[in-house]
Each structure stands twice: as structure tokens, then as C-alpha cells.
Amino acid sequence: MSGGVDSSVAAARVAATGLRVFGITLAMWPGSRETVRDRGCCSIDAVDDARRVAAALALPHYVWNLERDFESAVVRDFEDGYAQGSTPNPCVTCNQRIKFGVLLERARAAGATHLATGHYARTGRRGPLVTLHRARDPRRDQAYVLHRLDQPQLQSAVFALGGDESKAGVRAEAAALGLGTAAKPESQDLCFVDSDLKSELRVRLAGRFTSGAITDVEGTVLGEHEGLPFFTVGQRAGLRIPPSRPDAAPRYVIELLPEVNTVVVGPREALRRSTVEASSFSWIAGGAPPAGTECEAQLRAHGDPHPARIESSDNEAVHVRFDTPVDQAAPGQSLVLYRGDEVLGGGMIRRTV
């Protein structure tokens, strides 16, 4: 129970089944920091909101401090990724290693058999295997950030909000139940970032970045950057390089080259990639499909799916060719493959062609 409306309604729905239910809120902020503003699932006020919802539903409620686990498994991975010139997605790591990792393990030790969350996603069955599917409302779908869950984790997962409900419908249900989170604003920022991302990275990565060259795709130096962590593929704002002429086309970050500490920029068409290679691949319900398998590939949590074909794959890596070149392939982000609404699996983007 994060203290938001989604997990509040999820708790109400599982409690309505008559099963024994208890609520858990994770405290993952540093113990010395007196944080009172809303920081999604990591704030003091979120704990208070979750406790009030649990009381309204007559559920036992516990607060578990996972600060050290969160710091080592999520925040450190986030910092290392940016320091190395990639763009990580900490929500993917948090779902795999914290919510359905440490939390699920401790919940089982406390007597739980399943873990219900407010994610908008669905599970299904294919023989003995659990399959993962998009929510029916594509605007709310969160299956992308759950793609690293393995079979034991999915066997214990309950996604109570994966049906036809809209966000407005969930809020209306919370209001009808008298839950105080019904009108609570939705959290959009990373829960552990106190300010804007660039300022946060400047503090967190002090001493781990240096200035370097900004070049065009031919290697001509156009300017100087502050450090690779402050750029990502596809970025247009903040380059601080003068246009070559008044009518010149906008420049975008095309590539980051950590081995030479260089940011490469160019026109939008230079962003387009036909092939993406992803490593550390996780297949959800079965092994790697054969080469030639048609699928849809998604490159960002809220991005559009793109028709694609698997060129080669194994249990560690996959090469995907897009029917039409894409321009949002950033190393460090997740490449997630789908067949219809089923999530086949996903991995970390390492290289693009």
C-alpha cells in the first residue's frame, strides 16, 4: 500500500474477497531525512495515507523499512547507469528486486501466499506457466515495468486493476468506499529524487563525471558538455551549441560515447535505428522464441509499441529488427517484446544499429 488511490482500491478489492489480508507500506527514505512532501511510495505522508486506508478497510497495517535494500538494489544501479552514459529505468529494478523481491520474501515469511499491488496489468495461464499481459486500458498499462518478474514471482502476484477500469473509475470506486486517497494527485516523479533530475545527478554523481566534447556525426567538435550523465539519446533541450545557420534544423543527442567522453549530436533522422540489441534478457513464460518470430517492441515505459521481428535470441540476448526504423532507442532503457497483449520478455538495450 503506497498511500495512493490505486493500491488503496487494490487493497479494498482483495479484502472484499473474504481472504485474510494485511497491508504493507514500504519506507525507503533515509531515516535521517525529515521528508514531509508527497514522494509517491517513499514519503511520510504516504505512510499516513496508507494507514488511514487500512483502518477504513479494517486491515492490519505494517510499515517495513527497506531503505538499505532500496539503496543497494535500485539507487546504486540508477547512479551507476547514468555515470556510465546510459539511461536506466529504476522502476523496472524496483519491481523485480524490491516489491516482488525483498518485500515478497518477507511477506511470505509473515504468512502471506500472494502479493497484491495497484499495478495496471494482468496475469494468465498457459499450462503450468503464468503469463503476463497488458492492462485492458492501454492508457494505464504498466506491464512494461513488470517484465523482469520470473515465474515464482508471477505465481504470487495479484494485479487487481488490470481489467476495464479507467483511472476515473478507480477514483470513483475509492470515493464510494469513503477512502481518503480518492482525489489524491498522481505521483509522476522518481520517488528518491528531491529536485529536478539534473540537479539530483550533479549531487549524487559528484566526482564521477567530467566535461568533454560535443561533436556532430562526422566528428567535428561543436561545443563542450558538462558530463555524460546529463544527456540521453533523443534529447534536444540543453545542448547549448549555437546553430550553424539561422535556418538550421534542430540537433538531437544521437549517441553517448563513454569510452571517449563524447556527446554526438545530429538531425532527427540520424536518431533512427533499424536494429536493437538487448542483453540480460528475461523470457517470462518459456524460452527464447525462434528467429523470425514477429512481435511488437516497446522502448519506453509510456512509448508506443513498434512492429518488429526477432533476428536472433537466446537466454541472454536478443537482436530485434523493426519494420520501420525507430528513434527512441536509448542504451540502459528496457526493450520489451509483446505478442498481442502478452509480454514475451524484456532486456536492457545495449547497442543500436
Secondary structure, DSSP 8 states (H G I E B T S, - for coil): --SSHHHHHHHHHHHHTT----EEEEE-S-TT----S--GGGSHHHHHHHHHHHHHTT--EEEEE-HHHHIIIIIHHHHHHHHTT----HHHHHIIIIIIIIIHHHHHHTT-S-EEE--SEEEEEETTEEEEEE-SSTTT--GGGGTT--HHHHHTEEETT-SS--HHHHHHHHHHTT-TTTT-----S-TT--S-HHHHHHHHTTTS---EEEEETT--EEEEES-GGG--TT--TT-----SSTT----EEEEEETTTTEEEEE-GGGG-EEEEEEEEEEESSSS---TT-EEEEE-STTS--EEEEEEEE-SSEEEEEEEEEES---TTSEEEEEETTEEEEEEEEEEE-
